[in-house]
């Protein structure tokens, strides 16, 4: 009887391990669009095709890219959620910093960034310098350490 218990317990552990491996191997998924109208950022539409966790770059957050621009969502322990916009695509050189104070709507969620698999969402309606406006929403899942 104890052999059957040990055997079923071992099978249970194996199934849990397989499920964890399968979820870790799930491909990244991003959807949604952010639209900038006039102002300092100019007019453009951003539909991300790539995402990556910030853990490899030592921040709690995610980078979203469309190949031209980069939007970075950061969960800062002192400031809360912050969004940077890098019009040149280099997230280390942001063009604009957005916070809930500069936005009529700023809803963000982020989970899993410490284990290199970020999942979450971003929903913005923000004023930008020189009379501009950035709005839209994006969701992302299974964002790993590389684009």
C-alpha positions in Angstrom: 0.0 0.0 0.0 2.8 2.5 0.8 4.4 1.7 -2.6 1.2 2.8 -4.4 1.2 6.0 -2.3 4.8 6.8 -3.1 4.2 6.0 -6.8 1.2 8.2 -7.1 3.0 11.0 -5.2 5.9 10.7 -7.6 3.6 10.9 -10.6 1.8 13.9 -9.1 5.2 15.7 -8.7 6.1 14.8 -12.3 2.9 16.2 -13.6 3.4 19.5 -11.7 6.9 19.7 -13.1 5.7 19.2 -16.7 3.0 21.9 -16.2 5.5 24.3 -14.9 7.9 23.7 -17.8 5.0 24.1 -20.3 4.0 27.4 -18.8 7.6 28.6 -18.8 7.9 27.7 -22.5 4.8 29.6 -23.6 5.5 32.1 -26.3 5.2 35.8 -25.5 1.9 37.4 -26.5 1.2 41.2 -26.9 -1.9 42.9 -28.1 -3.4 46.4 -28.2 -2.4 49.8 -29.5 -1.3 53.2 -28.0 -1.8 56.3 -30.1 0.0 59.5 -29.8 -1.5 62.7 -31.2 0.6 65.8 -31.8 2.7 67.5 -29.1 6.3 66.7 -28.3 5.9 63.0 -29.1 4.4 63.7 -32.5 1.6 61.6 -34.1 2.0 57.9 -34.4 0.3 54.5 -33.6 2.2 51.9 -31.5 1.1 48.3 -31.8 3.8 46.3 -30.0 5.0 43.1 -31.5 7.6 42.2 -28.9 7.9 42.2 -25.1 10.6 41.4 -22.6 10.8 41.3 -18.8 12.8 43.9 -17.1 14.4 41.4 -14.7 17.5 40.9 -16.9 18.0 44.7 -16.9 17.5 45.0 -13.2 14.1 46.7 -13.0 10.7 45.4 -12.1 8.7 45.9 -15.3 8.5 45.2 -19.0 9.6 46.6 -22.3 7.2 46.7 -25.2 8.5 47.3 -28.7 7.1 47.7 -32.2 10.6 47.6 -33.8 10.7 51.4 -33.9 9.5 52.7 -30.5 9.8 51.3 -27.0 7.3 51.7 -24.2 8.6 50.7 -20.7 6.3 50.0 -17.8 8.2 50.2 -14.5 6.8 49.4 -11.0 9.0 51.7 -9.0 9.1 51.0 -5.3 9.1 54.8 -4.5 7.0 56.2 -7.3 4.6 53.4 -8.1 3.9 52.6 -11.8 5.7 54.8 -14.3 5.8 54.6 -18.1 8.6 55.8 -20.3 8.3 56.4 -24.0 11.4 56.0 -26.2 10.7 57.3 -29.7 14.1 56.2 -30.9 13.5 52.6 -29.7 16.3 52.8 -27.0 14.6 52.3 -23.7 17.7 53.7 -21.9 17.0 57.1 -23.5 13.3 57.9 -22.9 11.7 60.8 -24.7 8.9 61.1 -22.2 8.0 60.0 -18.6 4.4 59.4 -17.7 3.0 59.0 -14.2 -0.6 58.7 -12.9 -0.4 62.5 -12.1 0.0 63.4 -15.8 -2.8 61.2 -16.9 -6.6 61.2 -16.8 -6.5 57.4 -16.9 -3.5 55.4 -15.8 -4.2 51.7 -15.0 -1.3 49.2 -14.9 -0.8 45.7 -13.7 2.3 43.6 -13.7 3.1 40.1 -12.3 5.9 37.6 -12.5 8.7 40.1 -13.5 11.0 38.7 -10.8 11.1 35.2 -12.4 11.7 36.6 -15.9 8.2 36.0 -17.2 6.2 39.2 -17.1 2.4 39.4 -17.6 0.1 42.4 -17.3 -1.6 45.3 -18.9 -1.4 49.0 -19.5 -4.3 51.4 -20.1 -3.5 55.1 -20.6 -5.1 58.4 -21.4 -2.4 61.0 -20.8 -1.6 64.6 -21.8 1.9 65.0 -23.1 4.1 68.1 -23.5 3.2 70.8 -26.1 -0.5 69.9 -26.2 -0.1 66.2 -27.1 -2.1 63.2 -26.1 -1.2 59.5 -25.7 -4.0 56.9 -25.2 -4.8 53.3 -25.6 -4.3 49.9 -23.9 -1.9 47.0 -24.2 -1.8 43.6 -22.7 1.1 41.2 -22.5 1.8 37.7 -21.4 4.9 35.5 -20.9 7.4 38.2 -21.7 10.8 36.6 -21.2 14.3 38.0 -21.0 14.8 38.6 -24.8 12.9 40.3 -27.6 
